[in-house]
Amino acid sequence: MLLAPLLLAVLQDPPARPVPPKLAGDVAQPAAPLLASDGQPLAPGRIPTDTAPEARAAWEQVLKATIGPHAARAPITAFDLTIDARVSTPEGGTNQVAGRYKFQVPGSVLCTIERNKTLLRGPEGDFLIAEDLPRGFERLERSRENEQDLKLLDDLLTISRNFIALSDPRQIRLASLKRAARPAIVPTGRKLDFEARAGQLAWLEVQSPDFRLTSGSAAQLYRIELGYDAQSFLPQLVLIHETPSGLGPKSVFIELKTWTARGAFQVPGSVRLFELDPPSAPAAGEVAPGATPPAPRLRFRSEAASDIFISDALINPPFTDQAFRPAAKAKSD
């Protein structure tokens, strides 16, 4: 689950910042650097030299579209969004998230998930902030009781990283870049038109560590299928896979809509994420006796795992050192 996509691997992490708690699945960085398709180390904004001219030209158009009228701008390192979101829970229910959603690299996030409930991940750890708590906050230890809140924090961090990667693609570290055909599998359903829309878009395939799945590693390359409008060059549909070969059990599908200029950036106003159903085995009688069963079928769910509507966005706000630390409420006399 993403609030579990928008929208993300960390772009170049400032070395002086404290490191937040690790996400599930994080592993130590490998000794050898990740390399691009031309054998060179990855670097923000660098296009591999072996990229075909038509893919390079298309990518540069996508970059130009997300820059807007401002040719020069600093990379996105923080944001402050006003959102209204619906996020599925592991139990099949939903969380309504409404209010402020703040993020700062390398991994600090704060989000109001209910009227009087805020989740925080910062340099001092994970916290629940609520008015009815004795100190105004409590630390979220790893336990079954806190599992849902901690999972949501993991998802929020993943969304943040993907949001930055899609809103600021100039900073993406490209391992490979090429033109691609429309993806073979997209969410389908009575109220979904993704099959038709995918056929109307132009597609690029990117490999990069700067996207993220909730259970993925920060030290691996992800395969991204990016569908963009041939007129505006803004991304519309995105698939993120953990395997170079493409669709896998943890792949996610993201729809981006209503791109709006926010200062020097274009940012999406609506982000919808879909996950895959658990793999289904062939039905009884579909496999002949003694034959090797085919690989389990994969298909996206027809209901979104998360719907995020962004009504306001401040990019690179000047957060103070206390922005991602819990504050004890004042004692009453």
Secondary structure, DSSP 4 states (H G I P E B T S, - for coil): ----------SS--TTSPPPPPPTT--PPPSSPPB-TTSPBP-TTPPPTTS-HHHHHHHHHHHHHHHTT-S--PPP-EEEEEEEEEEE-TTS-EEEEEEEEEEETTTEEEEEEETTEEEEEETTEEEEEETTSTTSEEE--SSSTTHHHHHHHHHHHHHHHHHHHHH-GGG---SEEEEEPPPS-----TT--HHHHHHHSEEEEEEESSS--TT--TTS-EEEEEEE-TTT--EEEEEEESBTTB--TT-EEEEEEEEEEETTEEEEEEEEEEEBPPPBPPPTTSS-TTSPPPPPB--B-SS-SEEEEEEEEEES----TTTTS--PPPPP-
